[in-house]
Each structure stands twice: as C-alpha cells, then as structure tokens.
Amino acid sequence: MSGSNVAVIEPPRRGSAAELALLFCDPDIRPAMLALHAYRRDIDNAILRPADPTVVRAKLAWWGEELERLSRSVPRHPITTSLVSRLSGDDVSRLAEYLLASRRWQQGEPATAEDFANFCDATGGNLAMLASAVAGTECATSKADLRAAARLLGSGIRATALIRLAVNSPLLQGRLTADDEDLTPLIEQSGRILRSGFELMPESERIRQRGLLVMAGLHARLLGRLSVASTDCFAEVGPIRKLWTAWRVARSLEYPR
C-alpha cells in the first residue's frame, strides 16, 4: 500500500471504537483493516443517511463494478487497492454479499427480526470474517472455529451499531421492530451473540484477533448503555471508559465484565 493511498483513505472518527480497534491491531495489517472499515463506512453513509435514492443506487452500482475489477486484480479505488494483495476470490465475494445486502436495505428491507439478523450476518458477519482472514490464523485446525467466532462477533457488532442509531430514530426503529415493540429483545439478542463469539474464539487465535475482540468488546459495553438509554439522548460510552474497556479487552482477550 503506497503512501498516497494511506492519505486518501479517511481515518476513523477520533475516539471511536474503530480507531481503538485499529490501535490494537498488528501494524502490518492495520492498512488493510483501515480499508475494510472505510469500505463499510462508505456504503453505510449511502444507505443509512438521508439522500437522493438515485444517487445512492449509482454509488452502490459503482461499488459493484469496482468489486468486479478487484476480482480481476485491477482495482481503481484506494480502498480496494489496499486490499488487492490481501484478499482471495472468496474474500471478494464476501464484500459483494455486503453490497448486495446493502442494496436490499436501500430498497426497504429488512422488515422482520429474521431479516434484520440476516442483514447483520451478511454485512457485519462477512466483514468480520474478512478482518479475521487478514489477521491470519495461528493454527490451521482452528480455522473453522475462528471463522464461526468472527461471524458471530461481526453480526453482534453490526446489530449493536444499528440499534444505537435506532434509539433516536423512530423511522429506523420501525425497520428493526414490528408494530410498537421496543428494542430490548434486540439488545438482549445482540449481547448473546457477542458473548457467544467470544466464547467460540479459539484461545490460539486470540492474540492475532485482538483488534476484532476489542471492537466487539466496545460494542458489548455499548449495549449496557443502550439498555438504559432514553430517546432524548444518544447512547455513548464515555472516552475514559471506552479506552479502559479497549485496554482491558486487549489485555485479557475476554468478554468485558
């Protein structure tokens, strides 16, 4: 990855969970992890923020073309250029699944709890599996468990992030819950998913996957704030608490207590 590409890819927001997760990644894989984060952010900015539907469709269509170029190892965007040497054909298909699920969201899905779970798996689950692949594996025999754990962690991270936005957005909440249901069942389910991901993560892989575990741990901490948040405030973990949680998870490699 060239210095020019690093400059073009915008870093995560200062003090965000993504920034702290990158901080605890191995420096050798940090550029690729930054690219995965930027890919998620670029697509999410299109589908989760108010925008002209025509513009959104054009952006998503362009990304479809760019992923096709990436599959042929001739990408144009700094994000995909940063990933071209790190991803296999199967990995590129996971980016495509993320994009396809995002297109469905932009068209008005999901509408049920099952649809929401599938969306989180297709987006967050796939992205976390890519992050785990970039970080590498310590033991070939633990690869299947590593993928399963990463998938759960990514799904839980994704669900938590969307629930957080929905706390202050009746429109988004209507996309996640039926009728007048509150978000409590989804919060509880997301907590179970994150905990299961931590439990399934092989001991031999935890150091390599430190960045993913930190990201998941910070979202687990956020769930605690979401469970008591009111609709007139934006749920957030304070900066000191957030840094403390990241450090504790990076040190213990366990679900935050």
Backbone bond lengths (Angstrom), bond angles and torsions (degrees), N, CA, C in turn:
res aa  C-N    CA-C-N  psi(-1)  N-CA   C-N-CA  omega(-1)  CA-C   N-CA-C  phi
1 M - - - 1.476 - - 1.522 109.22 -
2 S 1.306 115.82 125.18 1.443 119.91 -175.91 1.509 111.35 -80.53
3 G 1.326 115.59 161.58 1.447 119.98 179.20 1.512 112.71 -61.35
4 S 1.362 116.51 -33.02 1.455 119.39 179.37 1.509 111.82 -65.20
5 N 1.338 117.15 -36.15 1.453 120.01 178.91 1.517 111.56 -67.65
6 V 1.332 116.20 -38.53 1.454 119.62 177.99 1.522 109.78 -59.72
7 A 1.340 116.31 -41.00 1.454 120.71 -176.94 1.526 111.69 -67.78
8 V 1.338 117.07 -32.38 1.453 120.27 -175.71 1.519 111.58 -76.27
9 I 1.340 118.21 -36.42 1.454 121.11 -178.04 1.525 109.45 -76.21
10 E 1.318 115.51 117.41 1.465 120.67 -178.17 1.527 110.62 -67.97
11 P 1.321 118.80 131.85 1.464 120.32 179.42 1.519 111.55 -72.17
12 P 1.341 117.57 164.69 1.468 120.69 177.75 1.520 111.24 -62.99
13 R 1.316 115.28 161.08 1.463 120.70 177.03 1.523 110.30 -58.78
14 R 1.312 115.85 140.67 1.462 121.77 -177.96 1.522 110.41 -59.58
15 G 1.333 116.36 127.15 1.453 121.71 178.38 1.515 114.10 81.98
16 S 1.320 117.88 3.76 1.467 120.92 -179.34 1.524 110.62 -76.71
17 A 1.339 115.12 164.77 1.463 120.17 176.95 1.525 110.43 -60.83
18 A 1.334 116.99 -37.34 1.463 120.42 179.96 1.528 111.14 -63.58
19 E 1.338 116.95 -41.23 1.463 119.73 179.56 1.528 110.60 -63.98
20 L 1.333 117.04 -43.27 1.458 120.02 -179.65 1.521 111.09 -67.53
21 A 1.326 117.38 -38.31 1.467 119.68 177.96 1.523 110.46 -62.92
22 L 1.326 117.24 -41.87 1.459 120.59 177.68 1.529 111.21 -63.78
23 L 1.310 116.14 -36.48 1.464 121.14 -179.83 1.531 111.08 -58.67
24 F 1.346 116.57 -35.37 1.458 120.31 -176.75 1.527 112.93 -95.51
25 C 1.329 117.21 5.64 1.468 120.89 173.64 1.528 110.21 -79.93
26 D 1.307 116.03 155.96 1.459 120.58 171.31 1.529 108.56 -60.12
27 P 1.326 118.94 132.96 1.471 120.79 -178.13 1.526 113.87 -55.51
28 D 1.342 117.09 -30.54 1.466 120.10 -177.99 1.524 112.57 -66.03
29 I 1.319 117.09 -29.01 1.471 119.85 -177.48 1.521 112.14 -103.22
30 R 1.318 117.05 -3.17 1.468 120.38 -175.72 1.527 113.34 -59.31
31 P 1.344 119.56 -41.43 1.471 118.51 178.50 1.528 113.12 -60.10
32 A 1.340 117.37 -41.15 1.469 119.87 179.00 1.520 110.79 -68.48
33 M 1.326 117.36 -38.28 1.470 120.73 177.70 1.528 110.47 -64.58
34 L 1.328 116.10 -39.25 1.461 120.31 176.37 1.526 110.31 -61.90
35 A 1.324 117.04 -39.59 1.462 120.92 179.57 1.528 111.04 -65.00
36 L 1.331 117.60 -42.03 1.471 120.12 177.39 1.525 110.77 -61.87
37 H 1.331 116.22 -42.50 1.472 120.19 177.55 1.521 110.22 -61.55
38 A 1.325 117.14 -43.08 1.461 120.59 -177.97 1.529 111.39 -67.06
39 Y 1.324 117.04 -34.44 1.471 120.84 176.76 1.530 109.79 -62.83
40 R 1.321 115.50 -47.84 1.471 119.75 178.23 1.515 110.37 -59.32
41 R 1.317 116.62 -46.49 1.465 120.60 -176.08 1.528 111.59 -63.71
42 D 1.322 117.24 -41.20 1.455 120.05 -176.90 1.530 111.21 -64.79
43 I 1.327 116.46 -43.42 1.465 119.53 179.62 1.530 110.43 -71.40
44 D 1.335 116.60 -41.76 1.468 119.10 -179.73 1.521 112.19 -63.83
45 N 1.329 116.94 -36.63 1.461 119.51 177.62 1.530 110.89 -60.86
46 A 1.326 115.58 -30.29 1.460 119.82 179.75 1.522 112.00 -75.88
47 I 1.336 116.89 -42.90 1.469 118.69 -171.54 1.526 114.10 -93.17
48 L 1.331 117.83 -18.30 1.459 119.92 -175.38 1.520 113.64 -104.65
49 R 1.321 117.71 -9.27 1.458 120.95 178.91 1.533 109.81 -109.08
50 P 1.336 116.90 147.14 1.468 118.95 178.25 1.523 110.68 -58.67
51 A 1.322 115.81 128.60 1.461 120.15 -178.37 1.525 109.27 -160.69
52 D 1.311 115.02 162.27 1.458 121.38 176.08 1.535 108.41 -63.02
53 P 1.330 119.03 121.31 1.468 121.12 -178.97 1.522 113.14 -54.61
54 T 1.326 117.07 -33.09 1.465 119.98 179.53 1.524 110.85 -65.14
55 V 1.328 115.65 -40.63 1.463 120.81 178.81 1.527 110.09 -66.27
56 V 1.328 116.89 -41.68 1.459 121.04 179.73 1.524 110.67 -62.62
57 R 1.330 116.25 -46.08 1.471 119.75 179.61 1.520 111.10 -61.36
58 A 1.331 116.68 -38.56 1.464 120.42 179.30 1.528 111.12 -65.21
59 K 1.337 116.46 -41.79 1.465 119.81 178.87 1.521 111.38 -63.47
60 L 1.338 116.76 -45.58 1.457 120.25 -179.37 1.528 111.14 -66.07
61 A 1.335 116.46 -36.13 1.462 119.78 177.01 1.523 110.63 -65.13
62 W 1.330 116.37 -39.66 1.468 119.51 178.12 1.523 110.81 -62.39
63 W 1.336 116.40 -41.56 1.457 118.92 179.07 1.523 110.73 -64.38
64 G 1.327 117.74 -34.47 1.456 120.03 175.51 1.515 110.96 -60.67
65 E 1.326 116.54 -42.63 1.467 120.56 177.80 1.523 110.95 -66.17
66 E 1.337 116.84 -38.65 1.462 120.34 -179.04 1.527 111.34 -67.18
67 L 1.333 117.30 -37.62 1.466 119.84 177.49 1.529 110.77 -66.79
68 E 1.324 116.50 -33.47 1.462 119.22 175.89 1.522 109.84 -65.10
69 R 1.335 116.50 -40.32 1.467 119.61 176.26 1.526 110.90 -66.00
70 L 1.329 116.44 -38.41 1.462 119.97 177.69 1.520 110.66 -61.35
71 S 1.330 117.72 -39.18 1.463 120.65 179.44 1.525 112.02 -63.31
72 R 1.350 116.17 -23.32 1.463 121.04 177.20 1.527 111.88 -98.68
73 S 1.351 115.66 8.25 1.477 122.50 178.27 1.524 112.31 63.49
74 V 1.339 117.10 31.46 1.467 120.51 175.89 1.539 109.88 -130.64
75 P 1.332 118.09 53.55 1.471 120.07 -178.45 1.517 111.46 -71.10
76 R 1.331 115.60 161.10 1.459 121.56 179.32 1.522 112.86 -114.25
77 H 1.319 116.53 -31.12 1.469 120.28 -174.16 1.536 110.17 -81.81
78 P 1.339 118.01 145.06 1.463 120.02 177.95 1.530 113.61 -55.81
79 I 1.344 117.45 -33.32 1.465 120.10 179.48 1.521 110.43 -63.40
80 T 1.316 116.43 -51.70 1.460 119.90 -178.09 1.528 111.95 -72.34
81 T 1.321 117.00 -31.02 1.459 119.94 175.43 1.524 110.44 -61.98
82 S 1.317 116.34 -35.48 1.462 121.52 179.04 1.521 112.09 -70.76
83 L 1.334 116.70 -21.74 1.462 121.20 -175.04 1.520 113.50 -100.88
84 V 1.325 117.63 -14.82 1.461 120.56 -168.33 1.527 112.78 -58.33
85 S 1.321 118.04 -35.63 1.463 120.20 -178.65 1.519 112.75 -86.31
86 R 1.331 116.78 -5.60 1.465 121.53 -175.43 1.523 113.41 -103.30
87 L 1.329 117.39 -21.30 1.457 120.58 -169.97 1.520 112.06 -111.04
88 S 1.323 115.32 142.20 1.459 122.39 173.32 1.523 109.16 -90.12
89 G 1.346 115.88 178.18 1.453 119.75 177.17 1.510 112.26 -60.56
90 D 1.341 116.84 -39.98 1.462 120.46 177.87 1.524 111.12 -63.95
91 D 1.327 115.72 -36.23 1.462 119.63 179.38 1.525 111.03 -64.86
92 V 1.325 116.41 -41.61 1.465 120.21 179.09 1.528 110.06 -62.54
93 S 1.337 116.52 -35.52 1.465 119.43 178.47 1.519 111.09 -64.19
94 R 1.333 118.08 -29.31 1.466 120.39 176.83 1.533 110.51 -69.82
95 L 1.320 117.25 -37.57 1.462 119.52 173.88 1.527 110.15 -63.12
96 A 1.329 116.22 -37.01 1.465 120.34 178.64 1.527 111.03 -67.20
97 E 1.338 117.76 -37.52 1.468 120.72 176.83 1.520 110.37 -63.39
98 Y 1.329 116.32 -39.92 1.474 120.77 176.14 1.529 109.35 -57.84
99 L 1.322 115.59 -46.60 1.464 120.42 -178.18 1.521 111.27 -64.97
100 L 1.339 117.31 -42.89 1.458 120.75 -179.34 1.529 110.80 -62.64
101 A 1.327 116.76 -43.88 1.464 119.83 178.43 1.518 110.86 -63.49
102 S 1.320 117.28 -35.71 1.467 121.26 178.77 1.521 111.01 -67.43
103 R 1.327 116.65 -36.76 1.467 119.75 176.06 1.529 110.29 -62.95
104 R 1.324 116.40 -41.69 1.464 119.70 179.42 1.521 110.60 -64.50
105 W 1.341 116.45 -39.80 1.466 120.23 176.63 1.524 109.74 -60.04
106 Q 1.324 116.47 -45.35 1.458 120.80 -177.70 1.526 111.53 -62.87
107 Q 1.325 116.14 -25.10 1.463 121.15 179.51 1.526 112.67 -86.41
108 G 1.333 116.82 -1.38 1.461 119.57 175.56 1.505 115.21 118.61
109 E 1.328 119.55 -3.59 1.457 122.01 176.41 1.528 108.12 -94.26
110 P 1.326 119.96 160.99 1.459 127.89 -0.37 1.528 112.41 -84.98
111 A 1.328 115.53 167.70 1.461 119.99 -178.38 1.523 112.76 -127.82
112 T 1.321 118.21 -13.03 1.459 121.98 -179.74 1.524 109.50 -125.63
113 A 1.334 115.76 167.55 1.464 120.12 178.30 1.523 110.80 -59.70
114 E 1.323 116.27 -38.54 1.468 119.97 178.90 1.528 111.14 -66.10
115 D 1.341 116.19 -40.88 1.461 119.78 177.44 1.528 110.74 -62.47
116 F 1.324 115.85 -41.10 1.468 120.40 179.52 1.526 110.29 -62.66
117 A 1.328 117.04 -44.43 1.464 120.95 178.95 1.526 110.47 -62.21
118 N 1.321 116.80 -41.54 1.466 120.36 179.46 1.525 111.22 -65.61
119 F 1.346 115.77 -38.23 1.462 119.95 178.35 1.525 110.78 -64.06
120 C 1.320 116.85 -44.40 1.466 120.61 179.66 1.523 111.31 -64.03
121 D 1.324 116.59 -36.05 1.460 120.96 178.50 1.525 110.64 -69.38
122 A 1.344 116.82 -44.57 1.461 120.81 -177.22 1.525 112.13 -68.65
123 T 1.319 116.92 -28.02 1.463 120.06 -179.44 1.536 110.16 -99.02
124 G 1.316 116.83 -72.85 1.462 119.86 -177.82 1.517 113.51 -62.25
125 G 1.339 117.09 -41.61 1.456 120.19 -179.50 1.511 112.23 -61.89
126 N 1.330 116.57 -46.25 1.465 120.19 179.71 1.526 111.82 -65.67
127 L 1.332 116.63 -40.58 1.458 119.61 -178.71 1.530 110.76 -65.17
128 A 1.329 117.04 -39.95 1.464 119.98 179.55 1.526 110.95 -68.33
129 M 1.326 117.67 -35.53 1.465 119.43 176.20 1.528 110.71 -65.00
130 L 1.330 116.84 -36.78 1.458 119.87 175.46 1.530 110.75 -65.28
131 A 1.333 116.28 -42.69 1.469 119.69 178.46 1.521 110.94 -61.32
132 S 1.330 116.86 -40.59 1.465 119.84 179.28 1.516 111.07 -67.12
133 A 1.344 117.20 -34.53 1.458 120.58 178.17 1.529 110.57 -68.72
134 V 1.325 117.08 -39.54 1.459 120.90 177.46 1.527 110.50 -63.19
135 A 1.328 116.76 -41.01 1.471 120.86 179.18 1.523 111.76 -67.47
136 G 1.337 116.69 -26.90 1.454 120.01 177.16 1.514 112.97 90.03
137 T 1.309 114.92 170.55 1.456 121.10 -179.36 1.519 111.00 -120.73
138 E 1.306 116.12 143.52 1.461 122.70 -179.69 1.518 111.02 -84.18
139 C 1.327 116.08 -32.19 1.467 121.15 -174.03 1.528 108.72 -138.83
140 A 1.324 116.95 123.74 1.466 120.85 -176.55 1.519 112.59 -60.84
141 T 1.329 117.11 -31.97 1.465 120.23 -177.08 1.525 112.81 -71.24
142 S 1.324 117.18 -16.43 1.469 120.25 -179.17 1.523 112.27 -99.47
143 K 1.326 117.46 7.64 1.456 121.14 -173.91 1.527 112.20 -62.30
144 A 1.340 117.10 -42.05 1.468 120.19 -178.29 1.524 111.17 -64.64
145 D 1.343 116.63 -44.22 1.465 119.77 178.30 1.520 111.17 -65.35
146 L 1.334 116.49 -36.42 1.462 120.41 178.26 1.521 110.47 -61.83
147 R 1.316 117.23 -45.55 1.461 120.54 179.58 1.526 111.48 -62.77
148 A 1.335 115.36 -43.14 1.471 119.38 -179.55 1.524 110.74 -63.97
149 A 1.335 116.59 -41.70 1.460 120.65 179.53 1.524 110.78 -65.25
150 A 1.322 116.11 -45.02 1.463 120.16 -179.94 1.525 110.80 -61.46
151 R 1.322 115.81 -39.10 1.474 120.10 -179.50 1.525 110.58 -62.74
152 L 1.336 116.21 -44.12 1.462 119.83 178.13 1.526 111.20 -63.94
153 L 1.327 116.58 -45.47 1.461 120.05 -178.81 1.530 110.53 -61.65
154 G 1.330 116.66 -43.59 1.454 119.96 -179.93 1.521 112.62 -64.73
155 S 1.342 116.31 -39.90 1.464 119.81 177.71 1.521 111.13 -63.71
156 G 1.339 116.00 -42.06 1.459 120.16 179.14 1.516 112.63 -66.46
157 I 1.331 116.48 -39.77 1.459 120.88 176.98 1.522 110.56 -61.28
158 R 1.324 114.92 -45.70 1.462 120.33 -178.17 1.531 111.51 -63.85
159 A 1.321 115.59 -46.17 1.462 119.48 179.93 1.521 111.28 -61.23
160 T 1.327 116.49 -43.29 1.459 120.65 -179.51 1.529 111.19 -61.24
161 A 1.333 116.45 -44.49 1.462 120.34 -179.12 1.531 111.44 -62.17
162 L 1.332 117.14 -39.66 1.467 120.32 -179.95 1.528 111.54 -72.21
163 I 1.321 116.35 -38.92 1.467 119.94 177.42 1.530 109.82 -61.70
164 R 1.312 115.69 -40.26 1.469 119.58 179.07 1.522 111.03 -59.12
165 L 1.325 117.40 -42.98 1.460 120.67 177.76 1.526 111.14 -67.01
166 A 1.340 115.92 -36.21 1.462 120.26 -176.16 1.521 112.80 -69.96
167 V 1.332 118.00 -24.08 1.467 121.14 179.54 1.522 110.42 -55.20
168 N 1.336 117.00 -35.87 1.465 121.21 -177.52 1.521 113.17 -108.03
169 S 1.322 116.62 9.07 1.458 119.05 -177.63 1.521 110.33 -131.25
170 P 1.343 118.35 99.82 1.464 120.44 177.90 1.525 112.56 -56.45
171 L 1.341 116.56 -35.23 1.461 120.11 -179.63 1.532 110.51 -64.66
172 L 1.337 115.71 -47.22 1.461 119.37 179.37 1.525 110.73 -67.47
173 Q 1.331 117.06 -39.48 1.461 119.80 178.25 1.525 110.49 -59.03
174 G 1.333 116.72 -36.02 1.445 120.13 177.53 1.513 113.20 -65.39
175 R 1.342 116.30 -24.09 1.460 120.30 176.31 1.518 111.70 -77.37
176 L 1.343 116.27 -23.32 1.462 120.44 -174.29 1.514 113.64 -99.18
177 T 1.326 117.46 -25.49 1.460 120.79 -175.88 1.524 110.23 -128.97
178 A 1.310 115.19 156.01 1.463 120.47 178.44 1.523 110.31 -91.53
179 D 1.325 116.21 144.25 1.466 122.74 176.07 1.525 110.72 52.64
180 D 1.348 116.53 -127.04 1.462 120.19 -176.65 1.526 112.60 -106.67
181 E 1.311 117.09 22.29 1.466 119.58 -179.58 1.527 109.98 -63.66
182 D 1.348 115.12 146.59 1.450 117.52 175.31 1.531 109.26 -87.06
183 L 1.326 115.51 -177.40 1.460 120.65 -173.99 1.526 113.16 -90.38
184 T 1.331 117.00 -1.12 1.465 119.65 -174.75 1.523 113.70 -55.69
185 P 1.346 120.10 -46.02 1.474 118.86 178.80 1.526 113.25 -59.46
186 L 1.324 116.69 -37.65 1.468 119.77 179.09 1.523 111.03 -69.89
187 I 1.331 116.92 -37.73 1.468 120.65 177.06 1.524 110.06 -61.74
188 E 1.322 116.19 -45.91 1.467 120.33 -179.62 1.529 111.07 -64.97
189 Q 1.318 116.37 -41.48 1.460 119.94 179.59 1.526 111.05 -64.16
190 S 1.325 116.93 -41.54 1.462 120.94 179.52 1.524 110.92 -62.94
191 G 1.333 116.47 -38.78 1.460 119.99 176.96 1.520 111.73 -62.65
192 R 1.319 116.91 -40.87 1.475 120.27 178.60 1.528 111.10 -65.33
193 I 1.320 115.96 -38.82 1.463 119.53 -179.78 1.525 110.82 -65.42
194 L 1.321 116.63 -45.70 1.467 120.05 179.18 1.523 111.34 -62.46
195 R 1.317 117.11 -43.50 1.462 120.34 179.96 1.528 110.75 -63.45
196 S 1.333 116.32 -40.74 1.463 120.33 178.68 1.526 111.09 -63.44
197 G 1.340 116.60 -38.20 1.456 120.14 177.63 1.511 112.35 -62.68
198 F 1.330 116.76 -42.82 1.462 120.48 176.45 1.524 110.88 -61.64
199 E 1.324 116.10 -44.46 1.458 120.30 -176.99 1.529 111.93 -65.37
200 L 1.320 116.55 -34.70 1.462 120.28 -177.24 1.524 112.84 -81.33
201 M 1.323 118.18 -20.88 1.455 121.15 -177.92 1.534 110.36 -60.47
202 P 1.333 118.49 120.08 1.467 120.66 -179.61 1.524 111.79 -59.34
203 E 1.308 116.12 139.64 1.468 120.82 179.51 1.527 110.82 -56.84
204 S 1.331 116.60 -37.86 1.463 120.91 -176.06 1.526 112.81 -67.53
205 E 1.331 117.07 -16.78 1.461 120.57 -174.87 1.521 113.60 -105.47
206 R 1.305 117.43 -4.83 1.471 119.43 -169.45 1.525 113.44 -66.65
207 I 1.301 117.80 -36.94 1.465 119.09 -179.98 1.523 110.22 -65.64
208 R 1.331 116.66 -45.02 1.463 119.97 178.09 1.531 111.61 -61.69
209 Q 1.318 116.37 -33.47 1.464 121.56 -175.49 1.525 112.16 -96.90
210 R 1.315 116.71 22.51 1.465 121.12 -175.42 1.527 112.25 -56.05
211 G 1.328 117.86 -43.31 1.460 120.41 -178.43 1.524 112.30 -61.20
212 L 1.336 116.83 -43.14 1.464 120.98 178.57 1.525 110.52 -65.30
213 L 1.326 117.10 -40.78 1.463 120.41 179.29 1.529 111.18 -65.08
214 V 1.316 117.28 -39.12 1.468 120.50 177.33 1.527 110.20 -63.30
215 M 1.317 116.92 -44.61 1.471 121.05 178.52 1.524 110.38 -59.40
216 A 1.339 116.46 -45.47 1.462 120.33 -179.92 1.525 111.29 -66.85
217 G 1.318 116.89 -39.60 1.455 120.46 179.40 1.514 112.60 -63.58
218 L 1.319 117.19 -39.40 1.460 120.83 178.09 1.526 111.27 -66.08
219 H 1.328 116.81 -36.03 1.463 119.39 177.40 1.529 111.22 -73.29
220 A 1.322 117.05 -31.98 1.466 119.26 174.04 1.528 110.10 -63.17
221 R 1.325 116.93 -40.58 1.461 121.22 177.46 1.535 110.12 -65.04
222 L 1.329 116.52 -38.27 1.462 120.70 178.97 1.526 111.41 -63.27
223 L 1.327 117.01 -34.57 1.465 119.80 178.87 1.521 111.42 -58.37
224 G 1.322 116.18 -35.77 1.456 119.84 177.31 1.515 112.31 -62.34
225 R 1.325 116.57 -36.30 1.463 120.58 176.82 1.524 110.61 -72.96
226 L 1.336 116.69 -36.95 1.459 120.15 -179.21 1.521 112.10 -64.26
227 S 1.326 116.26 -33.03 1.465 119.75 -176.79 1.521 112.69 -67.88
228 V 1.342 116.26 -18.99 1.475 119.25 -179.85 1.524 112.11 -118.26
229 A 1.342 117.00 3.59 1.464 119.89 -176.72 1.525 110.70 -73.98
230 S 1.312 115.95 147.15 1.464 121.32 174.05 1.519 108.55 -101.62
231 T 1.310 115.74 167.75 1.455 119.52 -176.76 1.522 113.58 -74.40
232 D 1.330 117.51 -6.34 1.459 118.95 -179.54 1.525 112.38 -101.98
233 C 1.326 117.44 13.35 1.457 120.37 177.01 1.520 109.13 -140.96
234 F 1.322 115.53 153.24 1.462 121.02 178.75 1.522 108.03 -95.09
235 A 1.334 116.24 115.30 1.464 120.79 -175.66 1.524 110.32 -61.01
236 E 1.300 116.23 131.00 1.456 121.24 -178.35 1.514 109.39 -153.87
237 V 1.326 116.52 145.73 1.456 122.31 171.27 1.525 106.27 -91.41
238 G 1.318 117.53 130.43 1.460 121.18 -178.89 1.517 112.12 -58.49
239 P 1.336 117.85 154.02 1.463 121.18 -174.97 1.520 114.15 -59.33
240 I 1.326 117.73 -39.39 1.466 119.31 -179.84 1.520 110.41 -69.87
241 R 1.327 115.70 -44.46 1.462 120.64 177.32 1.525 111.24 -61.56
242 K 1.313 116.08 -38.95 1.458 120.81 -179.73 1.532 110.70 -65.63
243 L 1.314 116.52 -46.40 1.458 120.05 179.36 1.524 111.09 -64.49
244 W 1.337 116.51 -40.16 1.458 121.63 178.24 1.534 110.45 -62.14
245 T 1.317 116.33 -44.33 1.465 120.72 179.50 1.525 110.60 -62.87
246 A 1.330 116.65 -45.13 1.467 120.28 179.72 1.527 110.37 -60.13
247 W 1.320 116.75 -44.60 1.465 120.36 -179.48 1.526 111.44 -64.59
248 R 1.335 116.41 -42.17 1.463 120.26 -179.80 1.529 112.06 -64.43
249 V 1.323 116.30 -43.66 1.469 119.49 179.19 1.524 110.22 -67.11
250 A 1.330 117.24 -42.06 1.465 120.34 178.83 1.527 111.58 -61.71
251 R 1.320 116.16 -31.07 1.470 120.77 -178.47 1.523 111.56 -83.94
252 S 1.330 116.89 -43.49 1.468 120.42 -175.53 1.524 112.80 -89.93
253 L 1.369 116.23 -26.80 1.466 122.71 -176.08 1.529 111.08 59.79
254 E 1.337 115.74 30.62 1.461 122.26 -178.69 1.525 110.01 -123.98
255 Y 1.322 116.18 164.10 1.461 122.59 175.65 1.530 108.43 -60.04
256 P 1.330 118.24 133.14 1.466 120.26 -176.16 1.527 112.33 -64.98
257 R 1.311 116.06 135.02 1.474 121.60 -179.59 1.516 110.80 -91.56
